[in-house]
Every structure is written in C-alpha cells, then in structure tokens.
Amino acid sequence: MTTKNLWHGVSALAPFVGWSLKNKCLKPTRWVLFRKGALQTTTGAWLQELMRANYGEIPIESFKKGGYVPYCFEKAVVMRHDVGKMGREKKYEVHQQIRCKARSFCGLKPGGKGREVNRKAVPIIRLTLLMRRGSRAFKDPKAVAAIFRKECAEVGGCILKVAQSEDLTFCQQVKLLTYTDILASPHGAQMTNMIFMDRNSTVMEFFPKGWLELAGFGQYALHWLAEQSGMKHPPAWWEKLDKNECPNPKDKNQCFHYYKYGLVGHNATYFAEWARTVLKEVKLSKQKQIDLKNSNACGC
C-alpha cells in the first residue's frame, strides 16, 4: 500500500475487503505493508482511518528483530492484484462495504442520506465544489465558485457547498461526500472521497492544460474509480493546450512534467452550461426516485 496517495491506497485495500466479504468477514490480525518492494511501517492518515473503519485497530508489522532473519506466519493473505481483477458487481459490493463501514465509523447512517426534500417537497440536490491547494488547484477559485453558485441558485432544491479538502478531517470528508449528489473538483487525490457518495451520484472532473495531450492513460484513474464505485462520470473538462510551451517539445515525458503540477483555468461559458446540464439530469433523476429503504447493515 502506498503511504500518501489516496487512490492507490483504496485500490490496495479493496481486494482485502473483497477477501473478507468472501470469507465470512474474516479480519487480519496484523498488516504487512510494502511499497515498491520496500517495507512500510506507517501509512497516510486518511488511509489509516479507512483501514480502521473497515477492520478496527490492527497493528502494522515492523519486524523489530531486524536483520535478515526468517518470520513465520500461520496464515497469510497476499494480494498481488488490485481491483482490476474483480468483476463489476464485485467492485460495487466491495466499495459499498467500504462506504458503509466509513459512514458507521464516523457516526453516520450506513445507508446514507436517503431521499431528501425541502419545505416545498422539492427534491434536494447537494452540489459540492471540493477545492485543493497547490498543484492542479483552480487558478481563480472564487470565479469558479461564483459560476456554480449562480447555476445552483437557478435550480429549485439545489444547495451548494464549497469546501477545502485539506482543511477537513477524515470523518468530515466522509460526512461531506455522504451528503453530496454532485461532486465538482480539480483532478487530484481529494476526489477519491467520491467513494463515500451514494451510488449513481455524479462526478465532474477538471484538468489543467497539457494533461489531455501528454498525461497518458493514468489520467483516467479517477474515472475508473467512479465506475468501480458505481458513480456517474461524464467526460471531464481539459483546459485546452493552445501552444506547447515545453522547453523540449519533442520529449513527451519531459513536457508532461512541465505541465503536471499546473493550475486549472476555467471557461465560464462551458462551466455554466455543463453545471446546468448536470443539475437538470440530477433533478429529473431525483423526481423519479423512489424512497427506498436503504439498509443500515454493512456486509461485514
């Protein structure tokens, strides 16, 4: 498991959750973590909380004897593949379990928010603009927020929440996304929190210039996560690369690193139209929604 990257962390944890579901909710007694062949004795705070939510307090093995001495295990479960080897329904089941346990861990209803209506009996649509600082943040976050605020105000029942991902605890992130129908955010680790939304929620992803042309297939990682966890992920928005300003345009890898940590611009007309379209689709979906009684019992 990686120590910091949220997406890689979830991808590494998911097969173990699948193993537990398949084996009558068995739990490990300790973790042995590796990253790129090296032993890891700690992990990132977000992933650590997610592991605790699913399995409780389980120690991470540090092999304190030191040196090259043998260690014996009565039983070991080793994962060499992530969720890519799972079928679609199994992915849904695993992410539902992760979602359910995280909500329960954070004191929320495991089944989610359910169907919400305002005083006029109009379905509530919760739109969250999840910001980030540093690389791939919006160049002008206030302008982007103003666009979404205006479009949300035009739709009955729409409630906009603008949040800074780095300022939220794990459970604050779980709660925020549990109460989110539409997540709009720049490409980045904070978007991994989409797994805490109800299935069939919508994700809007934004990229800085240079990514579409140079980033390769890895830029679709969060799109894959949306599919695996049962979310809707319309085609993302990529800032247009009008002119390649890379010092060595012939070196694609070097050029990608030149643009990799750039900020995300915005197209006011496109953003407004896209927000309008998504809000309309979600509103229609909400109007047809049956008030289902979501189970508050997790699989394990």
KOLLUM-413023 format. One record per residue (C-alpha): residue in one letter; x, y, z. Coordinates in steps of 0.2 Angstrom, whole numbers, padded with zeros to 4 digits, always signed. Layout:
AXYZ...
***
This chain:
M+0000+0000+0000T+0006+0017-0004T+0008+0029+0011K+0000+0045+0004N-0009+0043-0012L-0027+0040-0008W-0032+0032-0025H-0018+0019-0024G-0022+0016-0005V-0041+0012-0009S-0035+0001-0024A-0024-0009-0012L-0036-0010+0002A-0051-0015-0009P-0045-0033-0013F-0043-0037+0006V-0061-0030+0009G-0067-0042-0005W-0057-0056+0003S-0066-0053+0020L-0083-0052+0012K-0079-0069+0003N-0073-0077+0019K-0087-0074+0032C-0080-0057+0037L-0063-0063+0042K-0051-0050+0049P-0032-0049+0048T-0023-0049+0065R-0009-0038+0058W-0004-0029+0042V+0012-0031+0032L+0014-0017+0020F+0025-0015+0005R+0028-0001-0007K+0039-0004-0022G+0047-0019-0013A+0051-0009+0002L+0043-0012+0019Q+0031+0001+0026T+0028+0004+0044T+0016+0018+0043T+0003+0024+0030G-0006+0041+0027A-0018+0047+0039W-0033+0046+0028L-0029+0028+0023Q-0026+0023+0041E-0043+0029+0046L-0051+0020+0031M-0042+0004+0037R-0048+0007+0055A-0066+0010+0049N-0066-0007+0040Y-0055-0018+0052G-0053-0009+0068E-0036-0007+0077I-0024-0019+0068P-0005-0016+0071I+0006-0014+0056E+0021-0026+0057S+0038-0018+0058F+0048-0034+0060K+0058-0027+0075K+0070-0042+0076G+0080-0033+0062G+0092-0041+0050Y+0089-0054+0038V+0080-0067+0049P+0065-0078+0045Y+0047-0074+0051C+0034-0087+0051F+0015-0084+0048E+0002-0097+0052K-0008-0090+0038A-0005-0076+0026V-0016-0067+0013V-0006-0059-0001M-0013-0048-0014R-0003-0045-0030H-0018-0038-0040D-0029-0023-0036V-0047-0021-0041G-0043-0023-0059K-0046-0042-0057M-0063-0040-0050G-0079-0041-0059R-0091-0026-0060E-0103-0032-0047K-0089-0037-0035K-0082-0020-0036Y-0099-0012-0032E-0101-0024-0017V-0083-0020-0011H-0085-0001-0012Q-0102-0002-0004Q-0094-0011+0011I-0080+0002+0012R-0093+0016+0011C-0104+0008+0024K-0091+0005+0036A-0083+0023+0034R-0100+0030+0037S-0103+0019+0053F-0086+0023+0059C-0090+0042+0058G-0107+0041+0066L-0117+0042+0051K-0131+0031+0045P-0123+0017+0035G-0137+0018+0022G-0133+0036+0018K-0144+0052+0017G-0159+0044+0008R-0172+0054-0001E-0172+0072+0004V-0185+0086+0000N-0186+0104+0006R-0201+0113+0013K-0209+0114-0004A-0207+0095-0006V-0194+0098-0020P-0180+0085-0020I-0164+0092-0013I-0149+0092-0024R-0132+0094-0015L-0118+0101-0026T-0101+0100-0018L-0086+0110-0025L-0071+0102-0017M-0056+0113-0019R-0037+0109-0017R-0022+0120-0014G-0006+0119-0023S-0004+0109-0040R-0020+0107-0050A-0029+0119-0040F-0041+0132-0049K-0032+0147-0054D-0047+0158-0049P-0057+0148-0036K-0068+0162-0032A-0073+0164-0051V-0077+0145-0052A-0087+0145-0036A-0097+0160-0042I-0102+0151-0058F-0108+0135-0049R-0117+0146-0036K-0126+0155-0050E-0131+0139-0058C-0136+0131-0042A-0147+0146-0037E-0157+0143-0054V-0162+0126-0049G-0175+0123-0035G-0169+0112-0021C-0150+0115-0025I-0138+0118-0011L-0120+0122-0015K-0106+0118-0003V-0088+0124-0006A-0075+0115+0004Q-0056+0115+0005S-0051+0097+0006E-0035+0099+0016D-0045+0108+0030L-0056+0093+0033T-0053+0078+0044F-0057+0060+0038C-0074+0060+0045Q-0078+0077+0039Q-0074+0072+0022V-0085+0056+0024K-0099+0066+0030L-0097+0080+0016L-0097+0067+0002T-0111+0056+0010Y-0122+0072+0009T-0116+0075-0009D-0126+0071-0025I-0114+0080-0037L-0095+0082-0034A-0086+0095-0044S-0067+0096-0041P-0050+0098-0050H-0041+0081-0054G-0032+0075-0038A-0032+0064-0023Q-0046+0073-0014M-0058+0066-0027T-0055+0049-0020N-0068+0054-0007M-0081+0051-0021I-0082+0033-0014F-0092+0039+0001M-0106+0046-0010D-0122+0036-0014R-0121+0025-0029N-0127+0034-0045S-0120+0051-0039T-0111+0062-0052V-0093+0067-0053M-0087+0082-0063E-0068+0082-0065F-0057+0096-0071F-0039+0095-0078P-0025+0109-0082K-0018+0111-0099G-0006+0098-0106W-0014+0083-0097L-0026+0078-0111E-0011+0078-0124L+0003+0072-0113A-0003+0063-0097G-0007+0046-0104F-0020+0033-0098G-0016+0036-0080Q-0026+0052-0080Y-0042+0042-0081A-0038+0034-0064L-0052+0043-0055H-0064+0039-0070W-0060+0021-0066L-0064+0023-0048A-0081+0031-0052E-0085+0016-0062Q-0079+0004-0049S-0089+0013-0035G-0105+0015-0045M-0104+0034-0049K-0108+0043-0065H-0093+0052-0073P-0097+0062-0088P-0082+0066-0099A-0070+0078-0089W-0065+0095-0094W-0047+0098-0100E-0040+0115-0102K-0035+0117-0120L-0017+0117-0124D-0016+0131-0137K+0003+0132-0138N+0016+0119-0131E+0027+0130-0121C+0038+0115-0115P+0056+0119-0117N+0059+0102-0127P+0043+0099-0136K+0049+0083-0143D+0052+0075-0126K+0034+0070-0121N+0038+0064-0104Q+0048+0080-0100C+0034+0090-0107F+0021+0081-0096H+0031+0085-0080Y+0032+0103-0086Y+0013+0104-0086K+0009+0091-0072Y+0008+0102-0057G+0000+0117-0066L-0016+0126-0061V-0033+0123-0068G-0040+0138-0078H-0059+0140-0082N-0071+0143-0096A-0085+0152-0089T-0097+0148-0103Y-0093+0130-0103F-0093+0128-0084A-0110+0136-0083E-0118+0125-0097W-0110+0109-0090A-0116+0113-0072R-0134+0117-0080T-0134+0101-0089V-0129+0090-0074L-0141+0099-0062K-0155+0096-0074E-0151+0077-0076V-0149+0075-0057K-0166+0084-0054L-0175+0073-0066S-0167+0058-0058K-0172+0064-0041Q-0190+0067-0046K-0191+0049-0052Q-0183+0042-0037I-0192+0030-0026D-0190+0032-0007L-0181+0016-0005K-0176+0010+0012N-0158+0008+0012S-0151-0005+0023N-0141+0002+0038A-0132-0015+0040C-0115-0017+0032G-0110-0033+0023C-0097-0037+0037
***
